[in-house]
């Protein structure tokens, strides 16, 4: 971490004594660095999963234009960076779209509360995973799709923590 040229020099200077003495537990690591660390973990996990042929990954760069609930499923309308449009179907939608205050994405019609997660940390990440697990367990194996909207540190943390959903329930996770 200390070799990162983008690291805030003022932060290093403020915490130099703790850094030199190895007292990392008491330090609040800047969120940007935590996100960088999580991104590296995700890249490594993707590489490992691909190399073992246990998962496929497709990178999607798009904006969500609508969210519709129908028969317990969610359909998100998306607009790609190049202007093309499309849809993504999911049983669970997890919003990870910024720092507090958490931005909201509302569904057209009556949304199924169990499948739309507005904040991965409300009330906590473990509870969010339990909600997603309960929802996915009630669906046919082929319908176990989880869509994470956003690519910040919260999204990466959710994806890393969701490995049990993928392994135990055969869920697919898409990050938009």
N, C-alpha and C positions, 0 to 999 in steps of 0.2 A: 504494500500500500504506500509506503513512504517513497518508493521510487516513481510514483505516478507524477508526471510533470504538471498535471492539472490540479494537484492537491493544493488546497488553500494554505499558503505559507504562514499566514497569520494564525490559522488553526494549529499548525505544527508548533509555532513559537509559543502559543498559549499553553500547550500541553506537553512541551518538550520534556519536562521532568518526569511526568508519568510515562511517556513513551520510552525514554531512556531506561527507566527502572522496570519496564515491562508490565506496568499496571494498566492494562487495556480494559479490564472489566469495569472500571469506574468512568471510562471515557464514553461520551456520546459521539459515535462515529457519524460524520455528516451523511445525511440521507442519500445524497448523490453518490457517495462512495459505497454505501450499502447497496444501492441499486446496481452499481457497477459490479460489485461482488456477486450479487444474485444473478446478474446477466451472465457472468462467467460460469457460474454453477449451472445455469440452464443450458448454455451452449455445450458444456461438457456432458450434461445428461442427455441432450439431444444426440450428440455424437455417439455416445455409448449405446443408446437405444437403437439408433440407426445401424451401428456396427453389429449389433446382436439381432437385427431384424425383428425387433419387438414393437416398433412404432414407426409411423410415417409422419413427416412434418412438412407443412406447406406454409410459407410465409404469406400473409395477407396484409396489405397496406390499404385500408379503406376507412371511410367514415360511416357510422351508423346513421341512416336517414329515417328509419321507423322501426318500431317494435310492436308486433301484433301477437296476441295470444289466441290460440284456437285449439280446442279440444285437448287442453293440457300441454300443448307444445308452444314454443315461441318461434316466430319467424322474424328475423331481422333483415330489413332492407339495407343494403350497403351500396356505397358509391366508391369505386376504386380511385386511386390517385390519378390514373390516366383518364378518368371520366366515365369508365364503364360501370355498369350497375349489376347487382346480383342479390341473392338471398342466402341466408344461412339459417338452418333449422336446428333447434336445440331443445333439450328437456330442461336444462338448467342454464341460466344466464347470470354470470357474475360480473358486476361492474367494478372495475379497478381503474377509474378515470381521473385520478388526481388527488392531491393533498386536501385536507380539510379546508373549507367545508366541502364535503363530498358532493359532487355533482350528481344529478339524478337523470335517469332515463325512464320514462313512463311508457307503459304498454297501452296500445289502443284496445279498448274493450275491457273486460274484466280479467285482469291478470291473475294467474295462479300464484299465490304468495309464496308457496314453497319453492318455486323454481326461479324466482327473480331475486337475486341478492344485490341489494343496493350498496352495501358496505361490508367488505370481507371481515372487518374487525368488529362488527356490531352483532352480537355482544363480544365475539372473539373468533379467531380463525378456526379453532377446533369445533366450535358450535356451527360455524358456516359449513365446514366439511361434513359434520354430522347431518345437517339439513340436506345437503346435496346427496349424501350417501342414502338417506332415507328415501328421497325422491327417486333416485336411480334404481334402488332395489324394487320399487313398485312398477317399473317399466320392463318391457321386453328387452333382452340383452342388446338387440340391434338398435334400440332407441336411446341408448345411454350416451347422449351427446351433451357436453358441457362447453359453453362458449364464454370466454373471458374477454370482456370488452375493455381495452386499455393495455398499455404496455409498461406501466410504471413499476416501482418496486413492489407494491402490493400485489400486482398481477403476477409478477415473478415468484413472489413468496407463495401465493395460492397454488400456482402450477407445481412448484417443488413439493408442496405439502399434499397435493392431490394424487401422488403416486399410488396410494392405496386404492383410490377410486378406479384408477386405470388398471392396476394389477388384479384387484379382487373382483371388480364388477365389469371389467372389459370396457370401461367408459372411454370415449374419445374426448380429448380436450383440444379446443381450437382457441387460439389467441388472436384477437382482431385489434 
